[in-house]
Amino acid sequence: MGYAVVLGESLVDLLETDRDGELIYRQAIGGAPLNVSVGVTRLGGDVQFAGTLGSDILGDRIAQFLRTTGVGTRLLKRVQVPTTLAVTTFEGAEPTFTFYGEPPSYALLEAADLDTGLLAGADVVYAGSICLLREPFRQAARAAWRVEGPLRVFDPNVRPTLLPDQAAVDTQRELAEEFFATADLVKLSLADAEVLYDGAAAPAAAERILKMGAKAVVVTCGSQGAYAAVAGGGTMLPAPAVNAVDATGAGDSVMGALIRRLLADGVPADLGGWERNVRFALAVAGLVCERHGGAVAMPTQEELTARWGALL
């Protein structure tokens, strides 16, 4: 089994919670690509995380967490800015993020920082998320995406609080579509699709992305499950029933699980193969939702088996 390179942001989430009738903020290490990296690693995969970390104590904590978890840090760069904070509020289990820190500590990776040999040797390269909205990270991601050899997986991970007007939405759509066109797998949420494509339902969004050139599309739909599609058709797969307490990182865990399966088995031969992978990914996400979220909620294979048994 080979390895994946995951490019993107790492930051600290401040998660709103109630303690004895008082709102407080619980600190958690996060960032969608970091969550993906941890998700793959916890499931037994090998990952190198490519990104920048602040030079402060919060950056130290993230670096230590990555090392403890087993995520590779050969492409990690420390920068002399404070770590970005994401203040996270909730409606039920669903999080909303507001970001603080300028320049963002996560977006300072440059194309010159990349090890093209390490990238070329990877089986999977992941790009996406909010780091693509900023330079120089955008150019670094484009450079990594151009390296021949790895499977390319992409997640736009749209954050409406970073898109103040229609022009910003249009820019994000154009950027996402640049990566959609050459992706082997696109994973996005239904909320992403609704922002990018004027309220589009999952099948319509998936069909549109496939026509751009993507080989496979998975649209996560929260508690309803996920829609998986390839050129030959698509299908809706139900999510397992869970007692959700926090959906933070659930979509990232789906991507992590899909990457883990790509590392183990390669690209599925047909829609049925993608269905099996998505069922596995939804089981992973279900367990994440039953825990308080972020990177620390990502489960191991043993924990999945204990929770779901024959479902896997």
N, C-alpha and C positions, 0 to 999 in steps of 0.2 A: 504493500500500500504506500502511495506517495504522500505528498503534503499539499496544503493550500496556503496561499498568500492572501491575507485579508488587509485591504487598505482602508483607512478611515479614522474616525474620531474616537478618542477616549476622553472622558470627563467625569465629573462627580455630579450625581443626581442628589438633590435635596427633596426627599419624598414627603409630602404633606401627610400627616397622620394625627389622630386624636389620642391624647393621653390624659385620662382623668378629666375630660371636658375641655382640655386646652389643646389648640392646634400647635404642633411642633413639626420640625423637619428632620427626618432621619437621613443620614448620609449613606449613600450607596455608590459604588463604582459602576459606571455605565458608559453609554455611547453605543449606538446600534452595532457598528462593526466590532467593537470590543466584545459586546455580548455574543455576537456570532462566533468570534474566535474562541471564547470560553465554551460556548455550546458545542462546537466541533470537538474541542479538546476533551471535555467531560465525557463525550460519547466515544472516546478512544481514538480520535483523529489527530493528525499532526498539523499544526498551524504556525506560520510566521506572521506576526502582526506588524504592519507597516504604518507608522503614524508618528505624531509628535506629542510629547508630554511636557507640561509645565515644569519649571525648575523648583517649585515650592514643595512643601511637605505633602500636599495632596498628590502631586505628581510622583513623589517617592512612594506613596501608598499604592498608587496604581501600578507602578513598576514592580513593586514587591508582590502585589496580587497576581500579576501576569506570571511572574517567575514561580510563585507557589502553585498556581494552577497548571503550569506546564506549557503555557503559550510561549512560542519562540519570540525572541526580542532582537533578532539580528538586524531588523530594519526599523528599530525604534530609535527616535532621535529626541533628545532633551533640548528644550528651548527656554530662553530667559524671559518668560512671561508667566503670570499667574494662571493656574488651572481654571478652565471654563467651568461654570456651574450651570446646571439645568434644574430650575425650580419646577417641581412636578406636582400638579394638583389633579384631583380626581372627580369624575362623575361616575359613581359606582366603582367598578374596577378599572375603568378606562382612564389612562393618563393624558394630561395636557402639559406640554413643556414650554417653559420660558427660559431663554438662555442669557447668561450674564458673563461678560468678559470680552475685552477688545484690546488687541486682536485676539481672536479665539486661539487658545493654545493648541487645539487639535488640527489646525488648518495650515501649518507652516512647513509641511514636508515638501521638498523640491524634487524635481525630476532627477537632479544630480545626486540625490541621496539614495536612489534606488540601486540595488544590485541586480543587474539584468540577467546575470547567470543564475542567481537564485530564483528569479521570476521565470526564466525559461525552463528551469527544471521542475517547476511546480505542475501538479495535475490540475489545479483549480486556482483561478485568480478571481477574487471578489472585489468589486468597487461599488460605490453608491453612497447614499445618505447625505447629511447636511454639509460635510466637508467639501463636497463638489460645488457648493455655492461660493466658495472662496478660493482666491489665489494665494500662494502658489500651488495649493493642493490639487486644484483642478488639472493643472498641467502635469503633475506627477501621476495622477490617475490615468490621464490620457496616454502618457508614456508607457505605463504598466500594461494598459489595455492593448497597446500595439505589439507587445512582445508575443511572438509566435510560439505555439505549443500548448499552453494550458487551456482548459475549458474556461469560459468567461461567464461569470454569474453577476447579476446586477439587481440592486434594490434601491429605488428612488427615495424611499423613507421620507415622504413629504411631511414637513412641519409647517402648518399654516401660520404659526406665529412668526416665522421667518419670511413670510410672503405678504408684504403689506398691501399690495395692490395687484390689479390684473396684469400689469406689465411684469411684475415679479413672477406671477404664476406662469405667464407665457415663456419667460426665460427658463424657468425650471423645466417646463415641458420640453422645450427645444433641447436642453441639455440631456434630459433623461432619454429622449428619443435618439440622440446621438449614440448612446450606449445600447439602447434596445436593439438597434439595427444589426449589431454583430454579437449579441449575447446568445450563449447556449441555453441559459436559463434566466428568466426575469421573475423575481418574486416581488409582489407589491400587495398592499392592503386594499380592501374595497374603499377605504377612506382616501387612500392615495389616488385611486382611479377616479373617484368622484371629484377631487380637486383638479386633476390634470385634464379630465375629459368631461367636464360639465355634467357631473352627476351620473356618469355612465355606470351601468350594471356590470358585474364581473364578466359575463360572457362577451359583451360588446367590447369592453376594454381589452380583454385577452385577444380577441380576434384582431383588433386594431394593432396591437403590439406584434402579433405573429406576422401580420402583413408587412410590417416594417423590416422583418428579417430575423426576429428572435426565433429560436428553435423550440422553446417550451416556455409556458407562462403559468405561474401559480398565483392566484389571487386569494389572499386570506380574507375571511368574512366573519371574524370574531367567533362568537358562540355558534354560528351557523355552519362553520367548517371552512372549506376552501374549494375553489374552482380550479381544476387543472386542465390545461389545453395544449395540444400540439396541432400541427397542420391538419391532421386527420380527424380532429374533433375534440370535444371537451366534456367534462363531467363534474358534477358537484359532489363533494365528499363530506359527510357529516362529521362534526367534531364530537369526541366522546363527552359524555355528561360529567361536569366537574362542579365543585363548590369553589367558584372563583373568588379570590380575595384581592388579587392585584394582577392586572394584565401587562404590567411593565415588562418588556423583553419577550413577550410571547411571540410576536412576529419574528423577532430576531432568532428565537429558538427554532422556528420553522426553517429559516434559512440555514441555520447551523446544522439541523438534522438532514436537510437536503444535500448540503455539501458533504456531510459525513457519508451519506449513501453514494454520492458521486465518487468519493475517494475509494470506497470499498468495492463498488461494482461498475463504475463507469456510467456512461449515459444510457438510460433505459432504451430498449429497442422500439417501444411503442407506448401508446397511452396507458395500457395496463401496467407497464413498468413504472410509469410516473404515478399512477394511482397508488401502488404499493408504497412508494417513497413518501407520498403525501400523507397516507394513513399513518405511517410511522411518525412523520413530522407533527401531525396533529396530536398524537399521543404525547409527544415531547412537550408541545405547547400547553396541553391540558394540565400536565403536572406543574409546569411553570406557573400557571394561573392559580394554582392552589397554594403557592408560596408567596412571600413578600419579595418583590421583584428586583429586576436588574440582573447583573452577571452572576450573583451568588445563587440565583434561583435555578440555574441551568443544571439539569439532572445527569446522572451517570446511567449507563446501560443497566446496571444492577437495580437502580432505583426505579427505572421504567418497568423492568420485569416484575419487581415487587408490587408496583401499583397496578399494572394492566395485565400481567400474565399472558394469557392466550391471545389478547388483542394484538400483540406484536408478533 
